[in-house]
Amino acid sequence: MKLVKRPEIEAFLAKPQAPINACLIYGKDRGQVLERANLLASKIVADPKDPFNVSILTDSDIDHDPAKLDDELTAQSLMGGRRLVRIKFSSEKATLDKTIAASLKAHAAGEFNPDAFFLIEAGGLGTDSALRRQADNDKHVASIACYEDEAGDVARMTRETLQQNEVSLSPEALDIFVARLPRERGVARQEIERLCLFIGPGSKRTLDAKTLEDFLGVEPEASLFQAAQDAFGGKMKPAQAALRRAFAEGEAGTDAVRALSGHFAKIRLIQTLIGQGIGAKEAAKSAGVFWKQEAEFLRQVRSWREDVLDPIARELIETDKACKSTGMPDLLISERLYMSIAGRAKRLGL
């Protein structure tokens, strides 16, 4: 059963009810798919990470053992009560698509554990997908397509997040910010959270258009993106060379920090997606990584541990502020952070 309008989708995700016992959430915007799937999972079971009540599978699991999915849908909760069977489906194999569709049909018909909820997350399924057709036409299954966010969706998400952090943007600043955000929800949300951190959570400040433009800066050129990649890759000399080339081309220290922030956000997003069971290549693609840079990005994703990566978020904000307010040369301030990150990357073995 297709759920198309936002109110009906949000109502279902907030309170899934019988007779629906399964849900397919799919689309090219993997950040939105993941966000909605996480919300739904939290409504099905108290703890979506509970190994006793939750089974998380990937398409590779089904490919290696076709009977595994039916076994999980049949199994009873070890602790009693509701059970969640969640599968991350990113394969383009038609045989796997049909296998999962068949299990979905049987589960919707009540052939497996009636206390189990079947949640499927998938990429951009075409109209020829057996899984999509089954979900769209079965009254016991909710089918939710995740399309690229429109400007109105992004504006609403921005306002809600700002309000939660007790900060705001002027109407003009909001229009500017929304226009600059990417439409991939995972990356957009990280940019909104970075803005909240810049304004100061709980400060009740309202940022005007001029201050926002100072925060956003101009879009960095290719040399800055290369410098950021080299810094996170532990390549100190190439990073410094690319950075100084960008400065010679007229880029500012704030632009350099923005390039680092963008690279940092992609690494975090890829790590999050992989942690949710999405394949590394699919995660990199969802984060907007150019295919020629995929191998290097994934090398960095594997090496940057959370305890080393997390402090950089604060350093990026502090360095950005320092570039704008201390009176010190902004190029030197940003270059110092590049060299610091490159040094940490080398110590991680990159």
Secondary structure, DSSP 8 states (H G I E B T S, - for coil): -EE-SHHHHHHHHHS--TT--EEEEE-S-HHHHHHHHHHHHHHHSS-TT-TTTEEEEEHHHHHH-TTHHHHHHH---TTSS-EEEEEEE----HHHHHHHHHHHHHHHTT-S-TTEEEEEEES---TT-HHHHHHHH-TTEEEEE-----HHHHHHHHHHHHHHTT-EE-HHHHHHHHHHS-SSHHHHHHHHHHHHHHH-TTS--EE-HHHHHHHH-----HHHHHHHHHHHTT-HHHHHHHHHHHHHTT--HHHHHHHHHHHHHHHHHHHHHHHTT--HHHHHHHTT--GGGHHHHHHHHHH--HHHHHHHHHHHHHHHHHHHHS-S-HHHHHHHHHHHHHHHHHHTT-
